[in-house]
């Protein structure tokens, strides 16, 4: 068995080893260095703030538009049930807008007060 291995694969083993090592060295030389400018948490914080600002801006525009639609619907309706529904929708729109912007206020003003409490000195 040992002689069969030495005759069939033995002389080629050195060539395989050289080829594999050359491929590994070539791959390491061709790989670009990836150096981050900021750490992961700063980038994540910046992305979250950017996305939240876009969401808050869009929600403000939509709340204004839908409030106008609800008020016009309430004023032009001749049915008291539809008027009540329009005012209920207006209230829901304002509550949703306040919750969306309240999340931002909580994250901006309250969370930094607790930033140093989770560390052990």
PyMOL commands that set and color helices and strands:
alter all, ss='L'
color gray80, all
select helices_A, chain A and resi 2-30+40-76+80-114
alter helices_A, ss='H'
color red, helices_A
deselect
rebuild
show_as cartoon
